[in-house]
Amino acid sequence: MANYTAQDVKALREKSGAGMMDCKGALDEANGDIEKAFEVLRLKGLKGVSKREGRTTSNGLVVSRISGETGLLIELACETDFVAKAENFVALADQVADAISAAGATTVEEALAAPLDGATVADSITDKAAIMGEKVELRKVEVISAPGIDAYLHRTSKDLPPQVGVLLGYEGSDAETAHDIAVHIAAFSPVYLSREDVPGQVVTQEREIAAETARNEGKPEAALDKIVEGRVTGFFKETCLLDQAFAKDSKQSVAQVATAAGLTITGFTRLRVGV
């Protein structure tokens, strides 16, 4: 007869993030002692780390930190949404973000080597992943610097932690408008800040595609230049933040809104879990 209750199983699941059967097995082995069962899960999990290396991590969360004129955005990934919303996974993401921010790391490699609880971020992730029984990885680290920084984290599901994160760098004092622009970025996924940031090769390719498409549509050769320019302009309006129609007022571009608010947008970064 089991010497633990359903509440014990629930408590261990919440503490560890491990599956129900794994928790039951650990409690059986630990004779109902939750702390011992937690250690059982950790030790068994460490043995299986290499087996999980090939698994896909399509869930997780994003976390941001702002320190002075530096903004940090990370994606911590896992395999299932169950682990993504587990209290210990969310806590791990916060600890990792704090450690990366404190170390001033700007790449995944530097972040994994940052000190955390007497070890490294990489060691801490491995240890916690062992307890959860899933592959967990620090997938992305983005850092921007600017006089003003706004961070926006968006939940795509009310049951999950933030899945989309944005950092916006700007100059100016209108923090409210800056935040509105960060929210816009989350929704409209711009790729570049301005037309000037689009690589020449990309623009050339868009022109070639536009010209070929127009010819296939039977457009007259004499009108091709004008048609191509129009379609390339449409490409800029779709992919460049400053050219996009503003989410809260589509009659204005983001550039117009920023200028009216006395803001200069210096840069941005956007992360979405699994992308």
C-alpha positions as CSV (number, residue, x, y, z in Angstrom):
1,M,0.0,0.0,0.0
2,A,1.3,3.4,-1.0
3,N,2.6,5.4,2.0
4,Y,1.9,8.8,0.4
5,T,-1.2,10.6,-0.8
6,A,-2.4,12.2,-4.0
7,Q,-1.5,15.6,-2.4
8,D,2.0,14.3,-1.9
9,V,2.2,13.5,-5.6
10,K,0.9,16.9,-6.5
11,A,3.3,18.6,-4.2
12,L,6.3,16.7,-5.7
13,R,5.1,17.5,-9.2
14,E,4.9,21.2,-8.4
15,K,8.3,21.1,-6.7
16,S,10.0,19.2,-9.4
17,G,8.1,19.7,-12.6
18,A,8.4,15.9,-13.3
19,G,5.6,13.8,-14.6
20,M,3.0,12.0,-12.4
21,M,4.4,8.5,-12.9
22,D,7.9,9.6,-12.3
23,C,6.8,11.3,-9.1
24,K,4.9,8.2,-7.9
25,G,7.9,6.0,-8.6
26,A,10.2,8.4,-6.7
27,L,7.8,8.5,-3.7
28,D,7.7,4.7,-3.7
29,E,11.5,4.5,-3.7
30,A,11.7,7.2,-1.0
31,N,9.0,5.6,1.2
32,G,6.8,8.6,0.9
33,D,9.5,11.2,1.9
34,I,9.0,14.2,-0.6
35,E,12.6,15.6,-0.1
36,K,14.2,12.2,-0.7
37,A,11.9,11.6,-3.6
38,F,13.0,14.9,-5.1
39,E,16.6,13.8,-4.8
40,V,15.7,10.5,-6.4
41,L,14.3,12.4,-9.4
42,R,17.4,14.5,-9.7
43,L,19.8,11.6,-9.6
44,K,17.8,9.5,-12.1
45,G,17.4,12.5,-14.3
46,L,21.1,13.3,-14.4
47,K,21.7,9.8,-15.8
48,G,19.3,10.4,-18.6
49,V,20.6,13.8,-19.7
50,S,22.6,12.5,-22.7
51,K,19.5,10.5,-23.9
52,R,17.5,13.7,-24.1
53,E,20.0,15.6,-26.2
54,G,18.3,14.9,-29.5
55,R,14.8,15.9,-28.3
56,T,13.0,19.0,-29.6
57,T,12.4,21.9,-27.3
58,S,9.5,23.8,-28.8
59,N,8.1,25.2,-25.5
60,G,9.5,27.5,-22.9
61,L,9.3,31.2,-22.0
62,V,11.0,34.5,-22.4
63,V,12.4,36.7,-19.7
64,S,13.7,40.3,-19.7
65,R,16.0,42.3,-17.5
66,I,16.9,46.0,-17.7
67,S,20.0,47.4,-16.0
68,G,20.7,51.0,-16.6
69,E,21.1,51.5,-20.4
70,T,21.3,47.7,-21.1
71,G,18.4,45.5,-21.9
72,L,18.5,41.7,-21.8
73,L,16.1,39.2,-23.3
74,I,16.5,35.4,-23.1
75,E,14.6,32.3,-24.3
76,L,14.7,29.3,-22.0
77,A,13.3,26.3,-23.9
78,C,11.8,23.0,-22.8
79,E,9.9,20.1,-24.3
80,T,6.4,20.5,-23.0
81,D,4.0,23.2,-22.0
82,F,3.5,21.4,-18.6
83,V,7.2,22.1,-17.7
84,A,7.0,25.6,-19.3
85,K,4.4,26.7,-16.7
86,A,5.9,24.8,-13.8
87,E,6.9,27.0,-10.9
88,N,10.5,25.6,-10.7
89,F,11.0,26.2,-14.5
90,V,9.8,29.8,-14.2
91,A,12.1,30.3,-11.2
92,L,15.0,28.8,-13.1
93,A,14.5,31.2,-15.9
94,D,14.5,34.2,-13.5
95,Q,17.7,32.9,-11.9
96,V,19.3,32.4,-15.2
97,A,18.3,35.9,-16.4
98,D,19.6,37.5,-13.2
99,A,23.0,35.6,-13.5
100,I,23.4,36.6,-17.2
101,S,22.6,40.2,-16.5
102,A,25.0,40.4,-13.5
103,A,27.8,38.8,-15.7
104,G,27.2,41.2,-18.6
105,A,27.0,38.3,-21.0
106,T,25.9,39.1,-24.5
107,T,26.0,35.6,-26.2
108,V,24.7,32.2,-25.4
109,E,28.2,30.9,-24.9
110,E,29.1,33.7,-22.4
111,A,25.7,33.3,-20.7
112,L,26.2,29.6,-20.1
113,A,29.5,30.2,-18.5
114,A,28.1,32.9,-16.2
115,P,28.3,32.0,-12.4
116,L,25.2,30.9,-10.7
117,D,24.9,29.4,-7.2
118,G,28.5,28.4,-7.0
119,A,28.5,26.7,-10.4
120,T,27.6,28.0,-13.9
121,V,24.4,28.7,-15.7
122,A,25.0,25.6,-17.8
123,D,25.4,23.4,-14.8
124,S,22.3,24.8,-13.1
125,I,20.2,24.2,-16.2
126,T,21.5,20.6,-16.5
127,D,20.8,20.0,-12.8
128,K,17.2,21.4,-12.9
129,A,16.5,19.7,-16.3
130,A,17.4,16.4,-14.6
131,I,14.8,16.9,-12.0
132,M,12.2,17.9,-14.6
133,G,13.0,14.9,-16.8
134,E,13.1,17.0,-19.9
135,K,15.6,18.6,-22.2
136,V,16.0,22.3,-21.2
137,E,18.2,24.7,-23.0
138,L,19.1,28.4,-23.1
139,R,18.3,28.9,-26.8
140,K,18.7,32.7,-27.3
141,V,20.3,35.7,-25.6
142,E,19.7,39.2,-27.0
143,V,21.2,42.4,-25.6
144,I,20.6,46.0,-26.7
145,S,21.9,49.3,-25.3
146,A,20.2,52.7,-25.4
147,P,19.5,55.7,-23.2
148,G,15.9,54.4,-22.9
149,I,14.8,50.8,-23.0
150,D,11.3,49.3,-22.9
151,A,10.6,45.6,-22.3
152,Y,7.3,44.0,-23.2
153,L,6.5,40.3,-22.6
154,H,3.4,38.9,-24.2
155,R,1.4,35.7,-23.2
156,T,0.0,33.9,-26.2
157,S,-2.0,31.8,-23.7
158,K,-3.3,32.8,-20.3
159,D,-2.2,29.4,-18.9
160,L,1.4,29.8,-20.0
161,P,4.3,32.2,-19.1
162,P,5.2,34.9,-21.7
163,Q,6.0,33.4,-25.1
164,V,6.9,36.6,-27.0
165,G,9.4,39.2,-25.7
166,V,10.5,42.6,-27.1
167,L,13.2,45.1,-26.2
168,L,13.0,48.5,-27.7
169,G,15.9,51.0,-27.5
170,Y,15.1,54.7,-27.8
171,E,16.1,58.3,-27.1
172,G,13.5,60.6,-25.7
173,S,11.3,60.9,-22.6
174,D,7.9,59.6,-23.8
175,A,8.0,56.2,-22.1
176,E,4.3,55.5,-22.7
177,T,4.6,55.8,-26.5
178,A,7.8,53.8,-26.4
179,H,5.9,51.0,-24.7
180,D,3.2,51.2,-27.2
181,I,5.7,50.7,-30.0
182,A,7.2,47.7,-28.1
183,V,3.7,46.2,-28.0
184,H,3.4,46.9,-31.7
185,I,6.6,45.0,-32.4
186,A,5.3,42.0,-30.5
187,A,2.2,42.0,-32.7
188,F,3.6,42.9,-36.1
189,S,7.0,41.1,-36.1
190,P,9.2,43.6,-38.0
191,V,12.5,42.3,-39.2
192,Y,14.4,45.5,-39.7
193,L,14.4,48.9,-38.0
194,S,14.4,51.0,-41.3
195,R,14.8,50.7,-45.0
196,E,18.5,51.5,-44.6
197,D,19.0,48.3,-42.5
198,V,17.7,46.0,-45.2
199,P,20.7,44.2,-46.8
200,G,21.2,45.2,-50.5
201,Q,21.0,41.6,-51.6
202,V,17.6,41.3,-50.0
203,V,16.3,44.4,-51.8
204,T,17.7,43.2,-55.1
205,Q,16.0,39.9,-54.7
206,E,12.7,41.6,-53.9
207,R,13.0,43.7,-57.0
208,E,13.7,40.6,-59.1
209,I,10.7,38.8,-57.6
210,A,8.4,41.8,-58.1
211,A,9.5,42.1,-61.8
212,E,9.1,38.4,-62.6
213,T,5.7,38.4,-60.9
214,A,4.5,41.4,-62.8
215,R,5.7,39.9,-66.1
216,N,3.8,36.6,-65.3
217,E,0.7,38.7,-64.6
218,G,1.0,40.2,-68.1
219,K,1.9,43.7,-67.0
220,P,3.3,45.9,-69.8
221,E,7.0,46.3,-69.9
222,A,6.8,50.1,-69.8
223,A,5.0,49.9,-66.5
224,L,7.4,47.4,-64.8
225,D,9.7,50.0,-63.1
226,K,6.7,51.7,-61.4
227,I,5.1,48.4,-60.4
228,V,8.4,47.1,-59.0
229,E,9.0,50.2,-56.9
230,G,5.5,50.0,-55.6
231,R,5.9,46.4,-54.5
232,V,9.3,47.0,-53.0
233,T,7.8,49.8,-51.0
234,G,5.1,47.4,-49.9
235,F,7.9,45.0,-48.7
236,F,9.5,47.8,-46.7
237,K,6.1,48.6,-45.1
238,E,5.7,45.0,-44.1
239,T,9.2,44.3,-42.7
240,C,10.6,47.6,-41.5
241,L,9.4,48.9,-38.1
242,L,9.5,52.6,-39.0
243,D,7.6,52.0,-42.2
244,Q,4.8,49.8,-40.6
245,A,1.4,51.2,-40.0
246,F,1.1,51.8,-36.3
247,A,-1.0,49.3,-34.4
248,K,-3.0,51.8,-32.5
249,D,-3.5,54.2,-35.4
250,S,-3.1,52.7,-38.9
251,K,-3.3,56.1,-40.5
252,Q,0.2,56.8,-39.2
253,S,3.5,55.0,-39.6
254,V,5.6,54.1,-36.5
255,A,8.1,56.7,-37.7
256,Q,5.4,59.4,-37.6
257,V,4.2,58.3,-34.2
258,A,7.7,58.3,-32.8
259,T,8.6,61.7,-34.2
260,A,5.4,63.2,-32.8
261,A,6.4,61.9,-29.4
262,G,9.9,63.2,-29.6
263,L,11.4,59.7,-29.8
264,T,14.2,58.3,-31.8
265,I,14.1,54.5,-32.1
266,T,17.6,53.2,-32.0
267,G,17.0,49.5,-32.2
268,F,14.9,46.6,-31.1
269,T,14.9,42.8,-30.7
270,R,12.0,40.3,-30.6
271,L,12.0,36.7,-29.5
272,R,9.2,34.2,-29.8
273,V,9.5,30.8,-28.1
274,G,10.2,28.0,-30.6
275,V,11.1,30.3,-33.5
